[in-house]
Amino acid sequence: MLIRTTREAMLQAIKQVGRAVSAHPVIPLLTGIHMSAQQEELRLTASNMAMTIEVCIQNGQESELVVERAGAVVVPAKYMHDIIQRLDPGRLMLEQTNNDEIVITSGLSRFRLNGLDPHSFPLISAVRNSDRTSLYTVNEHLKSAIREVVIATSASETRPVLTGVSATFRSDSLELMATNGVQLAHRIIPLTGQAPHETIVVIPGKTLSELSKLIGDDTEGLMHIEADAQSIIFTTGRLQVQSALLEGSMPSMTKLMPASLQSEIRLSSKALLRSAERVSVLAGGNLIRLTAGDGRLKLLAKTSEIGDVEDEVELASVHGEAFSVALNGSFLTEIMRCIHSEQVSLQLTGSRSPVMIVPIREQRDALYLLTPVLTSTGS
């Protein structure tokens, strides 16, 4: 392999694929980045077995890639990143020797790294199942949906399936749902393409978080999604992310939804967020009590060691009975930060049932459930 490109294009690609390099890999080969040059393109791939990221550098204004000799090699990710990062801006040359060494030359600098045999490296494999799902969505829609649902994934590996996001693919929509047993987040975004039938898979939450970061500012691009029973592939521009799927199924959302409403209040989303953030300053154990009545929502928190706080938000509308409920302040704040509509609806079926938080918009394509915390008063 012998290629010439720019330090800037190489560094960006290494940073992107580096998100899939594990600090404690199951095999030494996975500490590296697979580099393959052929037909005027350079592909960089990194994998931790659960997730694989591939970035393709092609000849263009930014990369100025020239492939003089095709080839493939695995280079140590950490050293490759540190070397490229410290080079001066401008062009560089990468040359593979006969013993899988890689020589990096830029200006008066010259580095030689010992490479590894690339043949056993886990590359992205195409989904060839004739029954596969193949759909498209706008990056902006997918990125915002990921941000709004991953907040409800579990950090505990006790039930691995709850660390993931349930994805239901239909021919015209993608329904995402996550729950950690205390809070639930749900979002629907539009799709185009072909889904032979409704398909439900569970995607690791960490994969989706990394995908959201990799999308970056490319919100106007299209994301191609392919899935079968074992894996899912996201492709946009020169980026591909493949992930293994989690085994098991999520709790049925139908069973978690309240059957009837006891109370509903509507209020400004920004006002509720700001109030929750203020009250959280003194919320010992992250507990905030919400009390609705007389056209206002009171938010209260008290800790014997520090003090107490009370804040109020005016209500736009009230339906049903007055209520008082204790919620996890951190979870409430996380949810409110994901809501961009001017108003939000809080719906209750009782002091022990989940509070339903729904953005008020033309299409109700998002909702959240937050389970109350039982206090010494029984609510």
N, C-alpha and C positions, 0 to 999 in steps of 0.2 A: 504494500500500500504506500502510495506517495500522493499527498494532497497539499494544496495551498489554499488558505482561507484567511479570514481576519480574526484577530484575537477577540473582538467584541462578539462575533457570531458564535465562536467556539465557547466562550465563557457563558453566554446566555443559555446555550444548549446543555452544557454541563450542569448548570444550576437547576435547570428544569428536570432533567433525568435524575439528578442527585437526590431528589425527594424520595426516590424508591430504593435508595441504597440503605441497607440495614446496618445499624451499629454493631449488631451481634448476629451475623448471618449464619445459617445452618451449614453452608458450605463456603470455603474461602473464595470461590469464584465470584460469589455475589458481593464481594467488597469492591468489585470492579465495574467498569463501564464497557460494554461491548461496542466497538466501533467498526462499522462496515462501509467501505467506499466502493461505489460502482456506478457507472453510467451518470456521471455528473451529479452525484448526490452522496452525502455522508450521513449515515444513520447512527445515532447514539442511543443505546438502550441500557437501562438499569432495572433490576428486579430484586424484590425480597420474597419472591414466590407468591405472596398474596396479591401483590400489585406490581405491574410492569409498566414502565413509561418509556416511550420512544419518541425521539425528536429527529426530524429530517432537516438537514441543512442542504439547500440547493443553491445553484448559482444565481446571484441577484445583486442588487446594489449594495446591500449590507454585508453579505458574506463573501462575494467575489470568489466563490469556490471554483477551484480547478482540480480535477482528479486526473493525475498523470499515470497512476498505476492502481488498479483495484486490489482489494485485500480486506482482511478482517483480523481483529486482535482485541483482547480484553486488557484494559489498562487500569491500574489502581485508582479508584475514584478520588480519594482524598488528595493524593499527590498530584494527580492531573489537575484538579481544581486549584490547588494552591499554586502550582506552576503557572497556569494560564492567567490566574488572577494577578500575579505579580509581574507579568510581562508588560512591556510598554505597549501602548496602543499601536495598531498597524497590522501588517501581514505577518503570518507565521507559516512554517512548513512542518508537516508531520510525515515521517518516513518510517516504515516498518522494515526491519532487517530480517534476515533468514531465520534467526533464532527467536522470533516473536518479541524482539525489543522494539521500542518505539523511540525515535529520536525527534525531539522538538527543537526547532531552530527559529529564533526571532532576533533580528538585528545581530548583536554580538553575543547573544545568549544561546547556549546549546545544552539541552538536557537529554539524558538517556534513561528510559524507564524499562524495567523488566516486565514484559507482558505475559499473559496466560493464554492457553489454547482456547479459542473461541467456540469450538464445536459443541461443547456441552452446555453453553449458556442458554437459559430459558428466554427465547425471543417471543414476541407477540405472534400468536397463531390465529389465522383467520377463522371466523365462525362460518363453517361450511354446511351446517345442518340446514336441510331444505325447509325445516319447520321453524327457522329462526325468526326472531323479531328484528326488523330493520326500519328504524324511524328517524325522523329529523325534528329538531327544535332549535329555537334561537338561543345562542349562548346566554344572553341577558336573562331570559326566562329561567333557564336551568340554574344559573349562578344564584339568582335571588331565591329560588325554591330551595336549593341546597342550604343556603344560609339560614333559611327560616325553619328547616326541619331538623338539622343536625344538633340544634340546641337541646333536643329532647332525647338524644341517644344516651345510652347508659355508659358510664366509665368503668363499670364492674364487669369482669369476665365470668361472673357466676352464671349468668345466662347469656352466652355469646350472641344469641340472635338479637338481644336488645341493644347491642352495640352497633347494630346496623339500621338501615332504612329500608322499609318495605316499599317496593316499586311495582305498581300495577300498570302494565302497558296495555293500552287499547289503540285502535287505529287512529283515534283523533285526540287522545289525551294520555298524560302520564300522571298518575296519582302517587304522591310520596307521603309516607307516614312513619313516624318514629315515636317511641315511648320508652321511658325508663321506669314506668310503674307509678311515678308521681305526676309527671307532666306528659302531654301528648301534643305533637305538632302534625298538621296535615296541610298539604298543598296540592293543587292540581294545575298543570300547565298544558298548553295545546301542543299537539304533535301532528306531523304529516308522515306518510309512508305506508308500510305494510306490516300489519300484525295478524298472522293467520288466525289467532284466537287470543282471548284475554290471557296475559301472562303475568304471573306474580313471582318476583324474585326478591331476595334480601341482599342489599349491597352494603359492604362495610362502611360505617360512617367515616372512618379515617380516609378511605379512598375518595369519597365524595368531597371531603374537606380539602384534600390535596388537589382534586380536579378543579374546585372552585378557585383556588389560588393560581393554578396554571392557566385558567381562562384569562385571568388578569383584566386588562382593559379591552380585550377583544370581545366586547359584548354584542357587536353587530354580526359576528360570524355565525355560521350554522354548525350545530353539533349533530353528528351522525351517531346513532346508538344501535349497536347490535348485541343481541343477547340470546343465549340458549340456556340449557339447564345447569351448565357448569360455570360459565363465565360471562362477562359483559365487557364490551369494548366501546370506548368513547373516542371519536375522531373529530378533530377540528383543525383545519389548516394543516400544518406540518407536525401536529401533535397527536399522539395516540396513547391512551391509557387503558390497559386491560386489568381486570380484577377478577379474582375468584369470588364466588358467591358464598354467603353464609347458609348453613343448613338450618332447617327449622322454619317455623312460620310465626308471624306476629299475632298478638291477640286480636280478635275480631273487633274492628272499629265500631261496628253496629252494636255490639254488646256494651261497649264503653260509652256510647252516646246516651245522654239523658233522655228518658222517655217523654217527660213533660216538663214545662217550665213553671217555676213558682214565682220567679222575679226576673225582670230584665231592666237594666239601666244602660243609657247611652251617654257618652261623655267624650271630651276631646282626648285623642290619643296622646298628643304631646303633653297635655296637662297631667294626665295620669302617669306618664313616664317620669316627668320631672318631679311629681309628688312622691312617687315610689323611690326615686333616687335620693331625695332628701330624707325621707323617713328611714331608709336603709342605713343611713349613717349611724343611727343609734339602735338599729334592730338587732338586739342580742339573739344569737341563734338564727338570724335571718327571718324571724317571724314578724309579720305585719298583719294587723287586724284591720279589715275593711268593714265599715258600717255605713249602710245607705239609709237615708231618711231625710225628710224636709228639704228635698231638692238638692242635697249635697252628699258627696261620698267622703267620709272621714277615714283617714289612714293614720293608725296609731302604732307606736312601738315603745317598749319600756324595758329597761335593764336596771336592776337594783344597784349595780356598781357604777353606772355612768349617768343615767337619767332617763327622761322620756321625751317623746316628740309627738305632736299631733298636727296633721295637715289636712286641708280640705280642698275638694275639687267640685265645682258646680256641675250639676247634671243637666244634659240636654233634654232627657226624657226619662220617665220612670213608669214601669208597668208592673203591677203585682205588689207583693208584700215587701215591707222593709226587711232588711237582713243584716246579719253580722257574721263574718267568716274570717278565719285566720289562714293566711297563705305564706308559703316560702317566699320571702322578699326577693331573693336572688333569682329564683325562677320567674317570678312576675316581671322583674326588670328585664331579664333576657327576652321574654316574650314580647314585651312592649317595644323593645328596641328593634324588633323585626317587623313591626307594623307601621306602614307608611300612609295609611288612609287617615283622613282628618278626624274621623270619629271611630270609636270602638264600642262594641256591645258586650256587656258582662251578663251572662245568663246563668241562673241558679235553679236547681230543683230541690235543694235542701242543704242544711249545714254540713252534712256528711257526704254529699254527692259532689262530683267534680264541678268546678266552675268552668263554664264554656266562654272563651274569649274569641270574639269574631270581629275582624275588620269590617267596617261598613263601606262597601264599595258596590259598583254596579253588578259585578259578578262575585258571588261569595265563593271564591276558590281557595280560601285559607281559613283554618280555625285551629284553636288550641284548647286543650283541657288541662286544668290544674287542680290536683286533689287537695282539699283543705287539710290543715293540720289540726288534729284534735288536741285541745288544751284542757287544763284542769277544770274548766267550766263545762266541758263536754262538747264544745264546738270550736 
